[in-house]
């Protein structure tokens, strides 16, 4: 789509403009919140937030993902993910086996997560309601 066609559609379709603005606002909030979270909170809390956000969006308690990929998303070493995921599994919060992670106890995972999850989840709900 050419720029002038896109601009014309934005002028014509109020709903499209509102949706794109809401998406932009949510994206900026997520990037800002995740940056602050990575500085202020422990890796266990950040992993919990990230897993909760994933299962919310996937609408499933099962995530097909490797520990290497989790480490890339969180900006940490794979060994750190292995350690933290092992601790969460030992506490009965998740189960993990060869690229398949299942959230067994969502309530316990929410307890592990920092307050960033609430902020990000509320922002996502506001955008979804548009």
C-alpha positions in Angstrom: 0.0 0.0 0.0 1.3 3.4 -0.9 1.7 6.0 1.8 -1.0 8.3 0.5 -3.5 5.4 0.2 -2.8 4.5 3.8 -3.2 8.1 5.0 -6.5 8.3 3.1 -7.8 5.1 4.8 -6.8 6.5 8.2 -8.8 9.6 7.5 -11.8 7.6 6.2 -11.8 4.8 8.8 -12.0 6.1 12.4 -12.0 2.6 13.8 -8.8 1.7 12.0 -7.1 4.9 13.3 -8.3 4.1 16.9 -7.1 0.5 16.6 -3.6 1.5 15.4 -3.3 4.2 18.0 -4.2 1.7 20.7 -1.8 -0.9 19.4 1.0 1.7 19.3 0.2 2.8 22.9 0.2 -0.8 24.1 3.5 -1.5 22.3 5.2 1.5 23.8 3.9 0.6 27.3 5.2 -3.0 26.8 8.6 -2.0 25.6 9.0 0.5 28.5 7.7 -1.8 31.1 9.8 -4.7 30.0 12.9 -2.5 29.9 12.3 -1.4 33.5 11.5 -4.9 34.5 14.7 -6.3 33.2 16.7 -3.8 35.3 14.7 -4.0 38.5 13.5 -7.5 38.9 14.9 -11.0 39.3 15.1 -13.3 36.4 12.6 -15.7 38.0 10.0 -12.8 38.2 10.7 -11.8 34.6 10.3 -15.4 33.3 7.0 -15.7 35.2 5.7 -12.4 33.6 6.8 -13.6 30.2 5.2 -17.0 30.6 1.9 -15.5 31.8 1.8 -13.0 28.9 2.4 -15.9 26.5 -0.4 -18.2 27.9 -2.8 -15.2 27.9 -2.2 -14.6 24.3 -2.1 -18.2 23.2 -5.1 -19.1 25.4 -3.4 -22.3 26.3 -1.3 -23.5 29.3 1.1 -25.3 26.9 3.9 -23.5 25.1 6.1 -25.2 22.6 9.4 -23.5 23.2 13.0 -24.4 23.9 15.1 -23.0 26.8 17.4 -21.5 24.2 14.5 -19.5 22.8 13.4 -18.4 26.2 16.9 -17.2 27.0 16.9 -15.2 23.8 13.6 -13.5 24.6 14.7 -12.7 28.1 18.2 -11.6 27.2 19.9 -14.1 29.6 22.0 -17.2 29.4 20.4 -20.5 28.6 22.0 -21.9 31.8 20.1 -19.3 33.8 16.8 -20.4 32.2 17.6 -24.0 32.9 18.2 -23.2 36.6 15.1 -21.0 37.1 12.8 -23.3 35.0 14.1 -26.3 37.1 13.2 -24.4 40.3 9.7 -23.6 39.0 9.2 -27.2 38.0 10.4 -28.4 41.4 7.8 -26.2 43.0 5.1 -27.7 40.8 4.4 -24.4 39.0 5.5 -25.6 35.5 6.4 -28.8 33.8 9.0 -28.8 31.1 10.1 -31.5 28.8 12.0 -31.2 25.5 10.6 -28.0 24.1 7.2 -28.3 25.7 6.4 -26.1 28.7 3.1 -26.4 30.6 1.9 -24.0 33.3 0.6 -26.4 35.9 -0.3 -23.8 38.6 -1.1 -20.4 37.2 -1.9 -18.9 40.5 1.5 -19.8 41.9 3.1 -18.4 38.7 1.3 -15.1 39.2 2.7 -15.0 42.8 6.2 -15.4 41.4 5.7 -12.7 38.8 6.5 -9.1 39.7 3.9 -6.3 39.5 4.8 -5.7 35.8 2.5 -8.5 34.8 -0.5 -6.6 36.2 0.5 -3.5 34.3 1.1 -5.3 31.0 -2.1 -7.4 31.3 -4.3 -4.3 32.0 -2.8 -2.5 29.0 -3.5 -5.6 26.8 -7.1 -5.8 28.0 -7.7 -2.2 27.3 -6.4 -2.7 23.7 -8.4 -5.9 23.2 -11.6 -4.1 24.2 -11.3 -1.6 21.3 
